[in-house]
Amino acid sequence: MIFEDYKIEGGMRYSLSQGTTEFFASIENRIHRVDKKYSLQRQSIENVSGFNATKVFIHQAKAAFKFPFNEVLSITPTLNIRNDRTIVLSTDRRSLQQPDKFINWAGVKLELTFDNVTEKGVNLYNGARWKMFFERYQEIGKVETDINMVGLDFRNCQKIHRDIIWAFRVAGSSSFGNRKLVYYLGGVDNWATIGSAT
């Protein structure tokens, strides 16, 4: 067995200020022409609003299958199942008696990817890569809860002189359906990430 045929990843994230945690693990099988990747994720999020406090546990499983057309072009469908469990944290007798709420989601993602980038050094690339994608999610058995997203991400890196690279990127996305996606510009604050890959 060649070690490049299998890839195993795992890790965790912990928020230093909000008590939010995330664990994930994935295994990738690249033995045959179709690459297969299976992943599991568990996340907990605390929400406090006034006198109400809740904790949401998210469990998610994904299966992705990458079908290559040639060395640089491929299509990847991904199947997704997710369970959200919302627990009302007890702050008084009324909140103590609140039952847990469960929401089950199903989703599919389709990506068309082109990548002919070559690595010239540490963080130095040359070539172009782009991805077009479509995603759909909805609560199981409830068509009126659907959310659909389409998007494009295009990147081009060209050598100008020696180790000077001109990097250009255009990206955009939109959502439609009964529910919409809110887009934010910025990063993630207060996270410490620990991970490993073999």
Secondary structure, 3 states (H helix, E strand, C coil): CCHHHEEEEEEEEEECCCCCEEEEEEEEECCCCCEEEEEEEEEEEEEEECCEEEEEEEEEEEEEEEEECCCCEEEEEEEEEEEEEEEECCCCHHHHCCCCEEEEEEEEEEEEEEECCEEEECCEEEEEEEEEEEEEEEECCCHHHCEEEEEEEEEEEEEEECCEEEEEEEEEEEEECCCCCCCCCCCCCCEEEEEEEC
